[in-house]
Amino acid sequence: MIDEIPGVEVVAEAATVTQALESVDTFKPDLVIVDLHMPGNGLALVETIGQRKERPTILVLTNYPYMQYRNRCLAAGAEYFFDKATEFDAVVRVLADMAHPAH
């Protein structure tokens, strides 16, 4: 579904935190979508990327939309935090807005 958004290109997918960090370093994406439940701890990925001086926008998409996770992710550097079950359309809007920002 993400590939269908005009102006958006998926440059990599990662199954683990280690793969995700390697992909961020290799491809230097504008945005990283993180699942908190990924192997290796998605929150650790958010924290690691969030500490970098030059980094992509971080969007957390999770089945665990609990307030304590939301607060920790946003404090760690995530710009967005969405519930997979009820807010996926918000992800599409964010990506479309990033691909075609209003002037």
Summary of the structure (lengths in Angstrom):
residues: 103
radius of gyration: 13.0
end to end distance: 25.8
largest distance: 39.1
contacts: 289
relative contact order: 0.19
helix: 44%
strand: 14%
